[in-house]
């Protein structure tokens, strides 16, 4: 359980940093469950649904290989 929590947290951090590029290139970040909010004029994105989706895809690839 702890491994999955740490893996999901790490994926969330990585995808949050890569979100501007992923949004332009693949449209990631527009899935229901992804949150965007502004604080003091700066926009923050919290891609929860995209992270779970991409983690599931990575898990499936890992199971196939």
C-alpha positions as CSV (number, residue, x, y, z in Angstrom):
1,X,0.0,0.0,0.0
2,X,2.8,2.4,0.9
3,X,4.6,1.7,-2.4
4,X,1.5,2.6,-4.4
5,X,1.0,5.8,-2.4
6,X,4.6,6.9,-2.9
7,X,4.5,5.9,-6.6
8,X,1.3,7.9,-7.1
9,X,2.7,10.9,-5.3
10,X,5.9,10.8,-7.4
11,X,3.9,10.5,-10.6
12,X,1.7,13.5,-9.4
13,X,4.9,15.6,-8.9
14,X,6.4,14.6,-12.3
15,X,3.1,15.2,-14.2
16,X,2.5,18.5,-12.5
17,X,5.9,19.7,-13.7
18,X,5.3,18.4,-17.2
19,X,1.7,19.5,-17.4
20,X,2.1,22.6,-19.7
21,X,4.0,20.5,-22.3
22,X,1.5,17.5,-22.0
23,X,-1.5,19.8,-22.3
24,X,-0.2,21.3,-25.5
25,X,1.0,18.1,-27.0
26,X,-1.5,15.4,-25.9
27,X,-4.5,17.3,-24.3
28,X,-3.7,15.9,-20.8
29,X,-5.2,18.0,-18.1
30,X,-8.7,18.3,-19.5
31,X,-10.0,15.1,-17.9
32,X,-12.8,15.6,-15.3
33,X,-11.0,15.3,-12.0
34,X,-8.0,17.5,-12.9
35,X,-8.1,20.7,-10.9
36,X,-6.9,24.1,-11.8
37,X,-6.9,27.0,-9.4
38,X,-5.4,30.5,-9.2
39,X,-3.7,31.9,-6.1
40,X,-2.4,35.4,-6.2
41,X,-2.5,35.6,-10.0
42,X,-0.6,32.3,-10.5
43,X,-2.3,29.3,-11.9
44,X,-1.7,25.9,-10.4
45,X,-2.7,22.6,-11.8
46,X,-3.4,19.4,-9.8
47,X,-3.8,16.6,-12.4
48,X,-5.3,13.9,-10.2
49,X,-7.3,12.1,-12.8
50,X,-4.6,12.3,-15.5
51,X,-2.1,11.0,-13.0
52,X,-4.2,8.0,-12.1
53,X,-4.9,7.3,-15.8
54,X,-1.3,7.5,-16.8
55,X,-0.2,5.4,-13.8
56,X,-2.7,2.7,-14.8
57,X,-1.3,2.8,-18.4
58,X,2.2,2.4,-17.0
59,X,1.1,-0.5,-14.8
60,X,-0.6,-2.2,-17.7
61,X,2.6,-1.9,-19.8
62,X,4.6,-3.2,-16.9
63,X,2.3,-6.2,-16.6
64,X,2.5,-7.0,-20.3
65,X,6.3,-6.9,-20.4
